[in-house]
Amino acid sequence: MLPVNVTHMSPTPLHELPAWLDVAAMAVAAAFGAHVARTMRIPLFGVLLAGVIGGLGGGMARDVLLGLEPVAITTWYYIPAVLAAAIIGGLAARQVSISPLPFVAAQAIAAGLLIGIGVQKAVEYRAPPASAIFLGVVAATFGGAVDDMLAGRRAAIMREDHWLLPVIVCGAVVFWLVTTYIAFYPAVVITVVVVTALRVLSVRLRWTSPVFPGDDLHSAGADQQAPRDAPLRNRSTSEKGKL
């Protein structure tokens, strides 16, 4: 039996990803990424770049891995929408002070939406289940990982002591199951709720990320860098003095 090549398949109308939700998910991620960047005192254009990459990165990686032209490049309204969201997110960083748990919830909502556009696009092009789940994880993590790398930090998915990557993987599995056997819009809602609930609980109850037997996450220096979701008001005076 020949392997399935998604690049030579037309999308299935039943599982088509709505363009408005694709843009909305990227815009939410862009606003969140710009908000985080500004609280870390990154300059203006760096904040906007972080927002745009955080918003578009996962969706573009998804399209490339599916063998498609990135829709964010070929469709005119993606970049303006994401840029506008990044500007709003950056401007709101000083006016809207988010305490840790609501901040974690906002991060999880953005991740849940990105999971949805990653898995659904793969299902639309008839990717195998494991590939669809993988693309959901890529869509939810790629942009943030690039932002972290540009800012000189270890990627959050590689250094969080609370559940982040495990939650994203769980969310991708849940989304695939619900969108395949029930419907797309319930999958979006359920995935966002599941990802947000698990992420908030992991922080509140201090669940640590799984490690191999015998490994010590903290002694390995997993969290030596300042966490990405640290609020601006918790920054040390020494960091402020460097500006």
TORVOGU-556996 format. One line per 10 residues: number of its first residue (from 1); their letters; for each residue y, z, x of C-alpha. Coordinates in Angstrom, 1 decimal, decimal comma, always signed. Layout:
# TORVOGU-556996
NUM	a	Y Z X ~ ... .
//
This chain:
# TORVOGU-556996
1	mlpvnvthms	+0,0 +0,0 +0,0 ~ +3,3 -1,0 +1,4 ~ +6,0 +1,6 +2,0 ~ +9,0 +1,7 -0,4 ~ +12,2 +0,3 +1,0 ~ +15,1 +1,7 -1,0 ~ +17,6 -0,8 +0,6 ~ +16,1 -3,7 -1,3 ~ +15,9 -2,0 -4,6 ~ +18,5 -2,1 -7,4 .
11	ptplhelpaw	+19,6 +1,2 -8,9 ~ +17,9 +2,5 -12,0 ~ +20,5 +2,8 -14,9 ~ +18,6 +5,8 -16,3 ~ +19,4 +7,8 -13,1 ~ +22,7 +6,3 -12,1 ~ +25,1 +8,7 -10,5 ~ +28,5 +8,7 -12,4 ~ +31,3 +7,7 -10,1 ~ +33,6 +10,3 -11,5 .
21	ldvaamavaa	+31,2 +13,1 -10,6 ~ +30,7 +11,6 -7,1 ~ +34,4 +11,7 -6,5 ~ +34,8 +15,2 -8,1 ~ +32,1 +16,7 -5,9 ~ +33,7 +15,3 -2,8 ~ +37,2 +16,4 -3,9 ~ +36,0 +20,0 -4,5 ~ +34,4 +20,0 -1,0 ~ +37,6 +18,6 +0,5 .
31	afgahvartm	+39,8 +21,3 -1,1 ~ +37,4 +24,0 +0,1 ~ +37,2 +22,5 +3,6 ~ +41,0 +22,3 +3,9 ~ +41,4 +25,8 +2,6 ~ +39,0 +27,2 +5,2 ~ +40,7 +25,2 +8,0 ~ +44,2 +26,5 +7,1 ~ +43,0 +30,1 +7,0 ~ +41,9 +29,5 +10,5 .
41	riplfgvlla	+45,4 +28,5 +11,5 ~ +44,5 +24,9 +12,3 ~ +47,6 +22,5 +12,4 ~ +48,5 +20,3 +9,5 ~ +46,7 +17,1 +10,4 ~ +43,7 +19,1 +11,5 ~ +43,6 +20,8 +8,1 ~ +43,8 +17,4 +6,3 ~ +41,1 +15,9 +8,6 ~ +38,8 +18,9 +8,0 .
51	gvigglgggm	+39,3 +18,4 +4,2 ~ +38,6 +14,7 +4,3 ~ +35,6 +15,0 +6,6 ~ +34,2 +17,9 +4,6 ~ +34,6 +15,9 +1,4 ~ +33,5 +12,5 +2,5 ~ +31,1 +13,3 +5,3 ~ +28,0 +14,2 +3,2 ~ +28,3 +11,3 +0,8 ~ +28,8 +8,8 +3,6 .
61	ardvllglep	+25,8 +10,1 +5,5 ~ +23,8 +9,8 +2,3 ~ +24,8 +6,2 +1,7 ~ +24,1 +5,2 +5,3 ~ +20,6 +6,8 +5,2 ~ +19,9 +4,9 +2,0 ~ +20,9 +1,7 +3,8 ~ +24,0 +1,2 +1,6 ~ +27,6 +0,5 +2,3 ~ +29,4 +3,9 +2,1 .
71	vaittwyyip	+31,0 +3,9 -1,4 ~ +33,9 +6,0 +0,0 ~ +34,8 +3,1 +2,2 ~ +34,2 +0,2 -0,2 ~ +35,9 +1,9 -3,3 ~ +39,6 +2,3 -3,1 ~ +40,1 +5,6 -4,9 ~ +37,7 +7,8 -3,0 ~ +39,8 +8,5 +0,1 ~ +43,1 +9,0 -1,9 .
81	avlaaaiigg	+41,4 +11,4 -4,2 ~ +39,8 +13,4 -1,4 ~ +43,0 +13,4 +0,6 ~ +44,9 +14,7 -2,4 ~ +42,4 +17,5 -2,8 ~ +42,6 +18,4 +0,8 ~ +46,4 +18,7 +0,5 ~ +46,0 +20,9 -2,5 ~ +43,4 +23,0 -0,8 ~ +45,6 +23,4 +2,3 .
91	laarqvsisp	+48,7 +24,3 +0,3 ~ +46,9 +26,8 -1,8 ~ +45,4 +28,7 +1,2 ~ +48,5 +30,9 +1,5 ~ +49,2 +31,3 -2,2 ~ +45,6 +32,0 -3,2 ~ +44,0 +34,9 -1,4 ~ +40,3 +34,8 -2,0 ~ +38,2 +38,0 -1,4 ~ +34,8 +37,5 +0,3 .
101	lpfvaaqaia	+32,5 +37,2 -2,7 ~ +34,7 +34,8 -4,7 ~ +35,1 +32,8 -1,5 ~ +31,3 +32,7 -1,1 ~ +31,0 +31,6 -4,7 ~ +33,5 +28,8 -4,2 ~ +31,5 +27,6 -1,1 ~ +28,3 +27,6 -3,2 ~ +29,9 +25,7 -6,0 ~ +31,0 +23,0 -3,6 .
111	aglligigvq	+27,6 +22,9 -2,0 ~ +25,8 +22,7 -5,4 ~ +27,9 +19,7 -6,4 ~ +27,3 +17,9 -3,1 ~ +23,5 +18,6 -3,5 ~ +23,7 +16,9 -6,8 ~ +25,4 +13,7 -5,6 ~ +23,0 +13,5 -2,7 ~ +19,8 +13,9 -4,6 ~ +20,9 +11,8 -7,6 .
121	kaveyrappa	+21,9 +8,8 -5,5 ~ +18,5 +9,0 -3,8 ~ +16,7 +9,2 -7,2 ~ +18,9 +6,3 -8,4 ~ +17,6 +4,1 -5,6 ~ +14,0 +5,3 -6,1 ~ +13,7 +7,3 -2,9 ~ +10,5 +9,4 -2,6 ~ +10,9 +13,1 -3,7 ~ +10,9 +14,5 -0,2 .
131	saiflgvvaa	+13,5 +12,0 +0,9 ~ +15,7 +12,7 -2,2 ~ +15,6 +16,4 -1,5 ~ +16,4 +15,8 +2,2 ~ +19,4 +13,7 +1,2 ~ +20,6 +16,5 -1,0 ~ +20,6 +18,8 +1,9 ~ +22,3 +16,3 +4,2 ~ +25,0 +15,6 +1,6 ~ +25,7 +19,4 +1,2 .
141	tfggavddml	+25,8 +20,2 +5,0 ~ +26,9 +17,2 +7,0 ~ +30,7 +17,3 +6,4 ~ +30,9 +21,1 +7,0 ~ +28,8 +20,8 +10,2 ~ +31,1 +18,1 +11,5 ~ +34,2 +20,3 +10,7 ~ +32,7 +23,2 +12,5 ~ +31,9 +21,0 +15,5 ~ +35,5 +19,7 +15,7 .
151	agrraaimre	+36,8 +23,2 +15,5 ~ +34,6 +24,3 +18,4 ~ +32,4 +26,5 +16,3 ~ +28,6 +26,7 +15,8 ~ +27,8 +25,1 +12,5 ~ +27,7 +27,6 +9,6 ~ +24,3 +26,5 +8,5 ~ +23,0 +27,4 +12,0 ~ +24,7 +30,8 +12,4 ~ +24,9 +32,5 +9,0 .
161	dhwllpvivc	+23,0 +35,7 +8,8 ~ +23,0 +35,5 +5,0 ~ +21,3 +32,7 +3,1 ~ +23,1 +29,4 +3,3 ~ +20,8 +26,6 +4,4 ~ +17,8 +28,2 +2,6 ~ +19,9 +28,3 -0,6 ~ +20,9 +24,6 -0,2 ~ +17,3 +23,6 +0,3 ~ +16,3 +25,6 -2,8 .
171	gavvfwlvtt	+19,1 +24,0 -4,7 ~ +18,0 +20,5 -3,7 ~ +14,5 +21,2 -4,9 ~ +15,7 +22,6 -8,2 ~ +18,0 +19,6 -8,8 ~ +15,3 +17,1 -8,1 ~ +12,9 +18,8 -10,5 ~ +15,5 +19,1 -13,3 ~ +17,0 +15,6 -13,0 ~ +13,5 +14,1 -12,8 .
181	yiafypavvi	+11,8 +15,9 -15,7 ~ +14,8 +16,9 -17,9 ~ +18,2 +15,2 -17,4 ~ +21,0 +14,7 -14,9 ~ +23,8 +16,8 -16,4 ~ +21,6 +19,9 -17,0 ~ +20,5 +19,5 -13,3 ~ +24,1 +19,7 -12,1 ~ +24,8 +22,8 -14,1 ~ +21,5 +24,6 -13,3 .
191	tvvvvtalrv	+21,8 +23,7 -9,6 ~ +25,3 +25,0 -9,3 ~ +24,4 +28,2 -11,1 ~ +21,2 +28,8 -9,0 ~ +23,0 +28,0 -5,7 ~ +26,0 +30,2 -6,5 ~ +23,8 +33,1 -7,7 ~ +21,5 +33,0 -4,7 ~ +24,3 +32,7 -2,2 ~ +26,4 +35,5 -3,7 .
201	lsvrlrwtsp	+23,3 +37,8 -4,0 ~ +22,3 +37,0 -0,4 ~ +25,7 +38,3 +0,8 ~ +26,0 +41,2 -1,6 ~ +22,4 +42,4 -0,9 ~ +22,6 +41,4 +2,8 ~ +19,6 +39,1 +2,7 ~ +19,1 +37,7 +6,2 ~ +18,0 +34,1 +6,9 ~ +14,3 +33,7 +7,6 .
211	vfpgddlhsa	+13,3 +33,6 +11,3 ~ +10,1 +33,0 +13,2 ~ +7,9 +36,1 +13,7 ~ +9,2 +38,1 +16,7 ~ +12,6 +36,5 +16,7 ~ +15,7 +38,7 +16,3 ~ +18,6 +36,8 +14,7 ~ +21,3 +39,2 +15,8 ~ +20,1 +39,6 +19,4 ~ +20,0 +35,8 +19,7 .
221	gadqqaprda	+23,8 +35,8 +19,1 ~ +23,6 +34,0 +15,8 ~ +26,9 +35,6 +14,6 ~ +28,8 +36,1 +17,7 ~ +31,5 +33,7 +16,5 ~ +33,8 +34,6 +13,6 ~ +32,2 +33,7 +10,3 ~ +33,6 +30,6 +8,7 ~ +34,2 +32,4 +5,5 ~ +36,3 +35,2 +7,0 .
231	plrnrstsek	+39,5 +35,7 +5,0 ~ +42,8 +35,2 +6,8 ~ +43,8 +38,8 +6,3 ~ +40,8 +40,0 +8,2 ~ +41,7 +38,2 +11,4 ~ +42,5 +40,3 +14,4 ~ +46,0 +40,7 +15,6 ~ +44,9 +39,2 +18,9 ~ +44,1 +35,9 +17,2 ~ +47,5 +35,9 +15,6 .
241	gkl	+49,2 +36,5 +18,9 ~ +47,7 +33,3 +20,3 ~ +49,6 +31,1 +17,9 .
//
